[in-house]
Amino acid sequence: MSATSFSNDADCFKALSDDFRIKILCYLYENGEQCVCSLSEFFEIKQSALSYHLKILLDNELLIQRKNAVWNIYSLNQKHFFFPVLDKLFAARKKKMRGLSDPNKGHSART
């Protein structure tokens, strides 16, 4: 194994080390592709600040960007080597959140 092969992996982990970037990825996982304006509105952040994080995710090929007229549309790169890990992480998170929102979960019915 060469040192350069680990360099790209390390850069990917650096991109994933920021909780806001994980939130962006999770939001796209749960909601599908989104324009930058929708992301900016949802996260209540200026587009310039959001663009910084999107660029890091794009540079590490975790996102796919496509243009639609003047809009930039973002989605998860499902062909990225790390996508299966994100898929499991976000699916487990979603399952856990569903369990937390069900007040009867874990309680037996009393008659």
Secondary structure, DSSP 4 states (H G I P E B T S, - for coil): --HHHHHHHHHHHHHTT-HHHHHHHHHHHHH--EEHHHHHHHHT--HHHHHHHHHHHHHTTSEEEEEETTEEEEEE-TTSTTHHHHHHHHHHHHHHHHHHH-TTTT-----
